[in-house]
Every structure is written in structure tokens, then in C-alpha cells.
Amino acid sequence: MPKRVFTQAFPAVNAIIKKDGKFLLVQQGKIKKSHYNKWALPGGWIEAENDDPVSAVIREVKEETGLDFEPDGIVGIFSFENQTLKDETGGVPHPIKIVFRGKSKGTVNPIEQEEIKDAKWFDFKELARVDWRTPFDTEIFLAYQQGEKHSLSMIHHKVQK
């Protein structure tokens, strides 16, 4: 993967996966020292070419958890700037996250072993004690708990060749 710098906002996707009253989180591996051992929603970047938000979240969930994910709605679109994490160019991480909700099939078994150390189910009360990769994820769960759900039809993806 090419080195990424944070001179502009970037598109990302995440998934909220709930099963038997628990939510699936992934524990970060050794890819980035500041994130090591911290927990996050499964997800990642939308690639610059031949990718769309729905395909990206399905792919990222598969890589990070081993599950087949079927999104059935969007919790929201979240814009977070983390001023404490400037990179060597002075850029600030500013993901624009499309957070999906949906169903999953299969057994949890992370495929991306270096990036993801573990995947584990947490009940809602346990989420307050999680060592989050980013504190913004608590706001995402608050929107989810408040019942926010938007149609997948709000995403329009076109490729011009």
C-alpha cells in the first residue's frame, strides 16, 4: 500500500455489526504504533480507483473480520478532524466516514493479520470501557442507538471512462 499523507480529507467506511445484542469491534495490529491494541469499528479507506462505498465496506469487513457483510442502511456520514495526530507534512487526519449497519454471515476470523490483531463482540455497556482508536466512535454508536438509519439509495456511484 502506498504511503498516505493527510493533506486532504479522505473517504472511509465503517460497519456496525450487531449479533445477539453485541457489537463487533476489531483490535488494531502493528501497522501504526499509535493505534496498536486499540479497538475500532471494522472498516477502512475507499480506494481511489474502481471502488465505491458499498463495495469498500463489504471488502473491509471481510478482510478485518472474515465475515460476509450485507449492508441494509446507513447510520450517518461523519466528519472528524483529529488535530492531535498531525503527520510529518503538518496534515491532519480528517476522514469522512460513511457508517453502515447491516447483517453478517460466517465466523469471525480476521484475514488481515498484520493490520488486525483480534475481533471481539462487546455489549453496549462494555463499549464505554473500550480503549478506542479514536474517541469519535462513541458518537457513531450514539447515532446508532438513537435509531438513525438512512437508505442505501442515497449513494450514487458512477464511473466515467
N, C-alpha and C positions, 0 to 999 in steps of 0.2 A: 504494500500500500504506500502511495506517495506521502511524503511528509506534508502535514496540513498546518497552515498558519491561520491565525484568526484576525484577518484584516477586514472581513465582512461577515455579516450574519450568514448562517448556513442552515439548510433544511435537514431536519431529523424526524424520526418516527419512534414512537414507543407503543407498547401494548399493555393494557391492564387485563390480566387473565385471572379469573376467579373460578375456583372449583371447591365445592363443599365448604363454602364460607371462608376460604383462604385465598390469598393473593400470591402470585408467583413473582419473586424477585430473583435477580442474578447478582452474584458476588463477583466483583471485578478482579481480574487476574493481574499479571505483571506487566501488561502493556504500558501503563502510565503509573509512575510511582505515587503521585498524589491521589490516585483512585484505588490503589491496591487494598483489597479486603473490604472495600465499601460496597454497599448494596444499591441497586438501581432497578428500574423497570427494564424489561427486555426491549432492545431497540438499537437504533444506530442511524447513521447518515443515509440520506437518499443520494445515491451515486449520481454523478453529473451526466452520465450518458446511458441511455436505454434502461431507465429506472423510473418508476412512478411511486407515489406514496404507499399505495396498497401493496404492490409487489415488494417494496422495500420492507414493510413491516412483516409480511409473511416470511420473507427471506431471513431477516434479522432474528425473528423469534425462533425459527428452525435452527439457525446457527448457534444461538445462545442457549437454547433450552432443549432442543431436539423435538419439540412439539410442532405439530401441524396446526397453524393458527388460521382461523376463519373470522376476519373482522365483520362485525354486524353494525357498527356505528362508530361515531367519533365523539370522544368526551369533550375535546376542545382543541384549540390551537393556542399554544403557549409561547411567549417570547420572554426569554430570561437572559439578562446580561450578568456575568459574574466578574465584577471589577477586581476581585482578589486574585484572579488567575491569568494575568497578562502574560503573553508569550514573549519570546526574545525580540519580536518586532514591535512590541507595545500593543499588539492586538488583544482584544478582549473576547473570550468565548461568548457567543451570542447565538445559541441555537433557536430556531423557530421550530418548535416541536408540534407535530400532529399526533395526538394521542388517541389511539384506537381502543375499542373494547370489543370483545368477541369470545368465541368458543375455541377450545383446543382439543386435539386428539393426540394420543400417543403417550409415551413415557418420558418423563423428564430425564434428559441425558445430553448435557451441553456438548455440541460438536466443536465449537471454537474454544479449545482447551487453554490456549495461552491468554486469550482475552478474558475468558470467563472461568473463574475458579470453581464456582458452585451455583446451584439453583435450588431455591427452597421456598416452601409455602409458609406464609405468615397470616395470622388472623388480624383483623383490623386493629385491635388493641396493641398487638406487638409492633405494628408499623411505627408507633410513636417512639419506640426504643431502638429502632434500626439506625445503624451508622450509615447514613445516606451518602452517596457520591455527591449529590447536590441537594441542598435544603429545599429547592423548588419542587421536588417531587411530592412533598406533603400538600402543596397547593393543588397538584393534579388529583391526588386522592380526595381532597375536599370537594372538588368539582364532580368527581365520580360519585361520591356519597350523596351529593345534592341531586343526583339523578340526571346530570347533563348528558344528553345523547342527541347527536345530530346525524343526519342521513349521510351515507357514503356518497350519495349522488351529488354532494356539494363539491366533490373532487372532479375536476375536468383535466384530463391529461391528453395532450396532443403531441405528436412528433412531426416536425416539418423536415422533409428530406429534399 
